[in-house]
Amino acid sequence: MIDTFFGAKLVDYNTIRIAVFSSIAKGKNVPFQLIIDGEFAENLNIVKQSFLSGICLYECKPKYPITLGKNYIIQCRDFGSTSLDVNDATSFQYFDDEYYYDGDDLGVTYSKTSTTFKLWAPLASKVSLFIRKNSNEKFASYKMVRKDAGVYELTLFGDYEGYFYRYQVTNSGMTFITTDPYGKASSANGKDSAIIDFDKVKIDLYEEDLPTYKNYTDTIIYELHVRDFTIDKSTTIKNKGKYLGLCEENCFTEYGNPAGIDYIKSLGITHVQLLPIYDYKTVDELNPDASYNWGYDPQQYFCPEGSYSTDPNNPYSRIIELKKMIQSFHKNKIKVNMDVVFNHVYNYEFSVFEKIVPNYYFRKNKNGTLCDGSGCGNDLATERKMVRKLIIDALTYWVKEYGIDGFRFDLMGLIDIDTMNLALKKVSELKSDAMIYGEGWDMSTNLPSDKKTTILNSFKLKDIAFFNDSFRDIVRGNSDLNNPYGGYLLGDISYLEGFKFANMGSVVNYLYPPRFISANQSINYVECHDNCTLYDKIKKTLKTDDDNVILATINSINLIILHSNGVPFFHAGQEIGLSKKMKENTYNAGDEYNKFDYKVLDKRFNNYLYFKSILAYRKYLNKLGINAYEPKEIQNSKTFVNVDNGCLLIKRQIKEKDKVNQYILAINPTDKPLNLVFDDYYRVILGDGGYLKDSQIYVQNVVILPHRVDAFIKK
């Protein structure tokens, strides 16, 4: 009706609010009728009537409480009919308790004789399954049956392996077609969910032979992007940009240096951290070279990304090829951490979650608007029971099915503490040394401050680690290339005392209050996929084009990361000074800015050798017990000595072969040489070439060159 609005909303299970805006007055004796599943139920009792800005509001009471799962229509002779909007029921007091489903069988359960589909859709009045063998066929439709806790269920008998399916869900009169939020397999670009026989994708992931790590501080993390690391044309890798590209051994650069997984395993890292490998939205899987993205826009949480597979339309391809990649890392004793994004999805309006259970999955402000702490307009409401369940189910699935060894959480500060502690508990039950860590930034969202997984609350999450941004800023300086300033290792000696705090894992009450309970919680880093590269930062801050200075500074900073208490973290290419050409946020900038450039490796092979040697040096220090993680042990294990012009010595006692010797790390962050005179002869253990394992060089008078860090052990 022109110039007329007629709507109805469920306020609580016993109250319906009806709004009428029209130039036509409603007759006093014309009732509002309640229609349930197409049948007249009753004339509603109007208990209150009010007017607001030309809108007539009626508060009505049905004879019996409204129960979810039925199709409710409000009808009025003068205005026609409208669907009753029940979507606000998700905010009713006991909704989470009444509709929590604790089963482990959401999604598809397949066998050769039957397939069962289960979808949690408590608001829905109707759910249908659409299924077909291939895209040339029409969908067959089956009505699903509503069960306890708002789960819709259907079992089809026969062998449905290889079939594609969707759900049709009707909520409050609105009908949408959607994929399965628990879908484990998919056609290209997430168009359809797929049914597969998981017995056909079983692969030995070599988990039993993997080393175990008692503490996070025993690990070294190396972050990479599947496409970035294999896409460069100057290597012999065949499956460029693909999972399989990281399976290929005996691959080389133009100069015959190792490429791909051969390069990674040669470094001596313990864990790779993979940028998102679940299915994400903004790359066309059928044409992956046409666009680029890091993958922080989740589409399917249980399904691998298809653009990294050789056949995105084959549901088996992405699963088998991803498993082969993980298998390759595991065979080489390298564990795999997965970058996960549970703080937001690609777009809430078009997400499977909003289509299936409107008004439930996304956190809102008190005024009803969406929280936007992620900057994407759709913070997931992780504190809600079924959102938390989804997260835990996804994490444990990736561990059990794909052998994932740990998880890095994007914008972890937007996730509630209870969810993160439960995630740690459930994942650790599957893998005792699994790593859980993430970004603990305190971002604006409608979650009490004491409930956020932020660095400020680290004492409530003692076995979860955080990216230590104060370490980054003290050691390197800020990330803004337009207004750069340097940290201690870039020559600002005013950071000298702060550097001591950072070097001790930010756990000792020195200059600043402790950030963490132990150094196991401190992810020490200066570069990650976000922001500028270390090379660009140094070049812009020091205002130099001299690669000798820049690369020497990179070597020193990398060494300090490894020589500090905490968990060393490196971004792929940091070791050889890769550049993003002064571009900071390159999430969609393409291969030119993001690829691992193997020509630079050939050019700066000495930097690679230095990096490789100091990783071995870190493991040597660990064996000596130097890299402690408890605050008291850290504080008692080292002595800081300030020397000329803001330079620093770190002294400690080490026991090697039943003999206690003094160890000195000499740090010169300045552009002037540092002259040192020791009380006795010291063996050079770390010099310009890196870790000198079998060095027989002894010195008493020594010059530490500018932007250098060297180490010595007393004779």
N, C-alpha and C positions, 0 to 999 in steps of 0.2 A: 504494500500500500504506500503510495507516494506521501512523503512528509510524515511518515509514521515509523516509530520504533517500538518493538514489542520483544522483550527478553525476560528470561527467568533464570535464576541462579539458586543453587542449593547453598544455604548459609550454614546449617547444621542438619543432622539427619532428620530433625523434626520441623525445620523451617525452610520455606521457599520464599524468596524475594522476587517479585515481579515488577518490572518497570515498563511504563507505557508513556511514550511521547507522541502526541498526535493532536491535530486540530479538531479531531472528533472526540467528544467526551464519551467515556464508557458509561453505559447504562447502569444505574445503581443496582438493579436486580439481575444484571447479566453476570453469571458466575464464571470463575475460572475453573476449567475442568482438567482433571489429571488423567492422562491416558498412559497406561502401562502396557508395553509390548503390543501396541495396537488395539487394546481393549479399554473401554471406559472404566475408570476405577471409582472416581468420586468427584463431587463439586468441592473445591477447596474452601476451607473456612478462613475468611479474611479477618485477621485479628488486629491489624493496624494499617492505617492509610495515611500517607503524607505527600507533600508536594515539595519539589526542589527544582528550581530553575526550569519550570515548564514540564518537568517529568513527574508523573504520578507513580508513587511507589506503594506497593501492596505487600504486606507481610502475611503469608498464609501458612496454615498448619494442616498437614495431611492427617488422616485418622491414624495411620500407622507410619512408623519411621521409614524413611527412604533407605533402601538397600542397594548397594552398587551392583552393577552387572545387568541391569535391565534398561530398556529403552523408554525414557520418560518424555512425554510431550505435554506441554501446557497449552490449552485451547481456550479461545474466547470467541464468542459469536461475532463480535464487532471487528476483531483484529486477526482472526485466523489462528494459527498455531505456531509454536516455537519449541525447540528442543530445550529440555531442562539442562542447564550447564552444571555438571557435578564436579568439575575439575578442581574446585576449591576444597574438595574432600581430602585432598592430599595434605592439607594444612590442619585438618581436624586433630584434636588432641591425641587420640590413640591410634591414628591411622597406621603408623609404622609398626605398632605391636599387632594390630588386627590383621595386617596384610603382609607381614614378613614371611617369606618362604625360605626355609633352610635346606631345601633339597639341593643335591649336587647334579641335577639332571636337566637344568634349563638348556634350551637349544635343541639339538638333535641327538637321539640315541639310535644308532644304526646297527642292524644285523642283516644277514642275508635273507631272513624270513620276515622281518618287520622293521619299521622305522617309526619312532615316537617323537613327536614335536611338542615342546612345552614353551609357552610364552607367558611371562608375568605381565598382566595387563588389568589391574584391579578396577580401573574406572570403566573399562570397555563394556558395552552392551552386546557387542558381537565381534568375533574374530574368525576369519576364514583363512585357510591355507590355499595358496595358489602354487601349483607344481607342474613342471613339464620336464621332458627328457632333454630337449635342446631348444635353441632359439627359433627353429623352424616350426615348432609345434605350438598350438594354443595351450594356455594354462588350463589345467583341470582345477576345479574349486571344491573344497571340502570345508564344511562348517566345523569349527572346533568347539569342544565342550568345556564349560567353565567348571573348575574344581576349587578346592580350598585355597585360601590366600590370594584369590584372584588370578590363579594360573589357568590358562587355557591349554587344553591338551587334545591330541589326536594321534592315533596309531593307524598307520597304513600297513597292510600285510602284503608281503611280496618283497622283491629285491629292488630297492630304489637307489642303488649306488649310481652316482653320476648325474642324478637329477638336480635341477635348479628349483629354488622355491622362494616365495615371498609371503608376507602376511598382509592381510587387509584388516585394518583395525578401525572400529567405530567408537568414538568417544563423544558423548554429548551431541550426537547428531552429525558430527564431522567424521568423514571416512578418509583414511590415508592408506597408501600402499607403502610397505617398508620391508627392509631386510631384517634378518634376525640379529638382535644385539649380542647374542651368544653364538653367532655363526662362526664356525671354525675354518670354513673354506668358502671360496668366492669366485665368481666370474670376474672379468676385467672391470676395473673401476667401481667395484662394489655394487654392480647393478643387481645381481642376484646372489643369495646365499646358495651354497652347494652341499650336497650330501656325498661324503666319500667314505671309503672303507679304510680306517686308520691302520688296519693290519698291513695295508699295502705301502705305508710310508714309514714303517719301522726301520730305523737305521741305528747302528751302534754308534752312540755319541761319545764313547770312550771316557765316560765320567768316572769310572772306577779307578782309572790310572792317573787321574789328575792330582796334583799336589794339593795339600790342605794348608791353610794359613790360620795360625792361632789368633793373630791380631791383624787388623786392617793395616797397621803400620808395616807389616811384612810384605805388603803388595805394592805394585807400581802400575798405575792405570794409564792407558794410552787411548785417547779418544779419536774415533774416525767415523767417516760417513762412507757407506758401501760404494756409492757411485764415485765419490771424490777420489777414493784410494786406488781405483782401477781404471779410470776413464782416460787417463793421459795416453795420447797416441804414441808416445816415444818408448813404450815398453812392448815386450812380446806377449803380454797378457791378451788372450783371445776373447774372453767373455767380459769385455769392458763394461763397467757400470753395473755388473750383475753379481748376485751371490756367488755364482760359479767362478767369477774372476778372482775371488779370494780363496778359492780351492786350488788354483793352479800353482804347482810347484815348478822349480827350475825356470822361472821367468826373470828377464833381465832388462836393464836399461840399455840405452845406445852404447854406453861404455862398458857393458858387461857387469854392472853392479846389480845386486839383488833387488827384485821388485815384488810388489804384492805381498803375499803371506811370507815369502822367503825373507823379505826385508823386515817384516814385523817380528818374526821369530828370531832373527839375528840380533835384534836389539837387546833382548833379555827382559822384556816387560812380563808381568804376571797376568794382567787382565787387559783385554780390549774393551772399551766402552763404545758401543755402536749407537750412533744417532738413530732415531726411530726406525724400526724394522717392522712394526705393525702396519696395517693398511692405513694410509693417509690419503687425503682428499685431492690436493692441489697439483698432482702430476698425472697426466693422462697416461695410464699404463700401456695403452696401445701405441702411444707415440711419445715415449719418455724423453726424447731429445728436443721436443718442442717446448718444454717448460722445465723448471728446476725448483726444488724445494728441499729444505732440510727434513721436513716431515712432522713439524710440531702442530699439525692440524688433524687430529685423530678422526678416523671414519669407522674402522672396525677394530676393536680392542683384542680380539682373539684370532685374527687372521693376518698372515704376513703381507707385507707390501708387494704388489704385483709388478711394479716397474723394474724391480731388481731380478725378476724371473725371465726366462727365455720364452715362455709361453703364458702370458697373463690370463688367457681365456681357459687354460687348462687348470682346474682347481688343484690338481696334484702337483703341478710344476713348482709353484712358489713354495710349497711345503717341503717337498723333497730337496729342492736346491738350497733353501735356507738351512735345512738340517745338514746337508753336505758341507756347507760353509762352517757351521758350528762344529761339526765333526773334525774338519781340518784344523781349526784352532785347538780343539781338545787333543788331537793326536800330537800336536806340538807343545802340549803342556801349558797352553794359554787358556785362561778362563774368559768367559764372555759375559759382560754386563750389558744390560739392555736399557736404553733410555726410554722412559715411559712418561706420558703426558696425561695425568688424571686430574688436572686442574681445570681443563676446558676441552671442548670439542671444536670441530671446524666451524659450525654454525648451529646455534641451538634451535632456531626455527625449523630447520630442515633435518635435524638429527633424528635418528631412530628413536631416541629417548623421548623427545617431545611428541613425536607422532604416536607412540605407544602408551605412554603415561604422562599426559600433559601436566605441567605445573609441579612436577615431582623432582626431577633430576638436577635442576639448576637452582643455585642459591639466590635468594632475593633479599633486598634491603627491607627495612621495616615499612617503607611506603609502597612495597610491592614491585618496585623496579628491579631489574636484574643487577646483580653484583658484577663489577667489571674489574676486579683486582688483577685479572690476567691480561687486561688490555684487549680482550677478545669478546667482551660482552656476555660471557656465559660461564661463570665459575661453577664447576660441579659441586653439588651439595654433598660432599663426602661424608658429612656427619649423619646423613639419612641411612637407615639400615640397609636398604636394597642397593643404594649407591656403593656403600661400603662393601657389601657382599660382591657386587660386580667387580670391584677393584681386587679384592682378595681372590676371587675365582680366577680372574685374568692372570694375576701374578703366579698363583700356584699352577695354573695350566701351562704357562710358559716354562716353568721349571720342570714339570713332569713330562711334558710332551717334547720340548725342545732342548732341555738340558741347560737352560739359562742359569748362570751362576750368581747373578746379582742384579740390582736395579738402581739406576740413577733417576731420581724424580725431578721432573721439570717443575719449577715454581712450587716447591714442596711446602712453602709457607702458607699456601692457600688450602692445604689439606689439614684436617684436624688430627690432633695428637693420638686419639684413640685408634683411628684408622691406621696410622703409621705404625704404632706399636703392635697392633694386631697383624699387620702385614709382615713385620719383622718376625713375629712369633710363628706365623704359619709358614713363611718361606724358610725360616731356620729349622723347622721341623723336617723339612725335606732336604735341606743342605745346611749342615751345621755351620759352615764358614761362609755362607752367602753374605754378600755385601748389600747393605741398604744405605743409600746416601742421596743427597740432593741439595737444591737451592733453598736455603732457609731464610729468604728475604721476607721482611715483615711488610706485606702488601695489604691494601685496603679491601676488605671483604667483610660481610656480615657474619663474622665469627669472633667470639670473645678472644681477646689477646692471649689469654692464658690457655686457649685451646688450639692455637695455631702451631704448626710444626716449624717454628722459627729458631734461629740461633739463640734468641733471648730465652727460649724454653728448652735449650739443649739438655739441661739437667734432668728434664723429664723423659728424655729419649737417649739414655746413656749408651745404647748400642747402635745408634744411627749417626751417621757422619754428615757433615755440612761443608759445602764449599766455603772456604775461609777467605772472604773478600778483604778482610783487614790484612791478611798475609799478602794478598795480591797488591793492594794499594801501598803498603809499607815497603815492600820489596821493589815494586816496579813503578808505582804511581797510578794515576787515574786512567780512564779509558777514552776520554774525550780528546780526539785528535785536533779539534778546533781550538781547544784551550788546554794543552797538555802540561802536566807537571810530573816531575820524576820522583820516584821513591829512593830508598837508600842505595840500591845497586845501580841506579841511574845518576848517582852523584850528589843527591841531596842529603848531606850528612846530618841535617836536623832530625832525620828519622833514625839516627843511630840507636837511641834507647828503645824506640818502638820496634826496631829490627830485632833486638834481643827478645822482646816479648813474642814476636812472630816466630822467631827461630825456635823458641821453646814450645811451639805448638799452640800458643795462645791459651795455655792452661795454668801458667804460673802467675801469681799476683805480683806482677812487676810492671809498674807504670800504669797499666790498665787492669781492670778486674778480669779474672779468667772468663773466657768465652765458652769453654768446654770442661767437662769432667776429666777427660783424658785426651791424649793426642790421637787416639783412635778416631776421634770425632772430627779432626781437622783435615779436610782435603786441601792440601797446599798446592796452589796453582797460580799462574800468572797469565795464562792464555787458555781459552777454550773456544768452541765454535762461535760463541757470541763475541761481539765487539772486535777491536782491531787485533792484528797479530802482534806478537812481541817484536818482530823485526820492524814493523811500521811504527810501533810505539817508540822504540829506541831511536829510530831515524828521525822522527819528528821532534822528540823531546830533546835529544842531544844536538839537533840541527846539523847533522853530518851525513855526508854521502860516502864516507869511508867505511867500506865493508869490513875492513880489518877491525875497526873499533866496534862496529855493530855486532859482528859475529863473536868477538871476544867477550862482549857484554852478555850475549845470549848464552855462551858457554858458562859464564860465571853464575848467571841467574839459574840456569838449569841445575848446576851443581848445588847451589844453595837450597833449591827445592828438595833435592835428594839428601842434603845434609841437615835438614831441619827436622824436628820432631813432628810427626804427623804422617799423612798419607800422600805420597808424591803423585801428581797428576800432570799429564802432558797432552797437548793437542797435536795431532799428526802434522808434521812439518815444522813444528816449533824448533825441533832440534837442528834443522838446517836453514832456519830463517826464511820460511816461506812468507810471501807478502800477499795482501789483498789489495795492493795498489792504493793504499790509504782509504779504502772503503771499510766502514765499520760493520754495519749489519748487512750481511750477504746471504740471508736466508733464501732468497729467490734470485740471486744475481747470476747464477749459472756457473759452468765449469771454469770459465776464464778466471774467476775470482776465488773459486773454492777447491779446485782440483789439487791433488798432490802432484806437484810438478817434478817429475823424475829427472828432468834436465838440470834442475837446481841441485838435486842430489849428486849428479855427476860432477857438477861444478864445485860443490862444497862437501866432497866426500870426507875430508878431514874433520868437518863438524860432526858428521855421522859417526866417525870412528871415536871422536871425543865423547859423544853422547853414549855410545855403546859401552865405552870403558867406565864412565861414571855410574852407569846402571849396575855394572859389576861391582863397582866401588861401594854402592849403597848396600848390596847384598853382603859384601865383606864387612861393612860396619854393623849390619844387623847381626852377623855371626859373633861379632865382638861385644854385642849388647849395648852398643853406643846409642842406638835409636830407641830409647826408652819411651814409654807412653804415659806412665803415672806421674802426676805433677811433682811429688816429692823427689822421686828418682831423677826426674829431669833436672830439677833445680840443684840437686846435689852432684850431678854428674859432670857439670861443666862450669868453667870460669871464664868470664868475659874480661878482656883487657883492652882498654882504649889506648890506641897509639896515635902516631902523627896524623894530623889533618883529618880526623874523623875516621881513620881506618880502625880495624878491629881484629883482635886475635881471640879465638875460642880455644881454650885449653881444657884438656881432660886427661884422665888416666885410663889407659887401656891395658887389658891383660891379654897377652898373646904368647902361646907356648910356655905357660907358667911363669911368664915374666911380665912385670908391670912397667910400662913405659909411658912417658908423657907424649901426648899427641897435640899438635897445634894446627889449627886452620887459620890461615892469614887472608884477610879480606881487604882488598883495595878497590873501593868503588869510584875513586877519583881519577882525574886525568893526569895525575903526577905519579911518578914511581915512588914506592915505599921501601926504605932501607931498614933492614932488620939485622940485629946482632943477637944470636942465641947464646945461652950460657954453656953450650956444649955442641958437639956435632949432632946434626939431625939428618935422618934419611929422608930424601924427597919421595913422597908417596903419591903426590898429585901435582902435576905440572902442566905445562902448555899442551902436552899431548894427551892429557887426561890421567887416568889411573895407571901408575907405574908399579905394577904388581911385584915385579922382581928387581926393582931399582936398587942399584948399588951406588947411587949418587948421594954423597954426604956433604952437608954445608953447615957453616956456622955464621957466615955473613951472606945475606941473600937480599936480592932486589925483587920485590913483588911489582910486576909491571902494572900500568893503569888498567882498570876494569878487569882485574884478574883475581882469582881465588886459588891459592896453593895450599898444600898440606904436607906436614912433616911429622916423623916419629923419631923420638930421641934414640940415639945409637945405643 
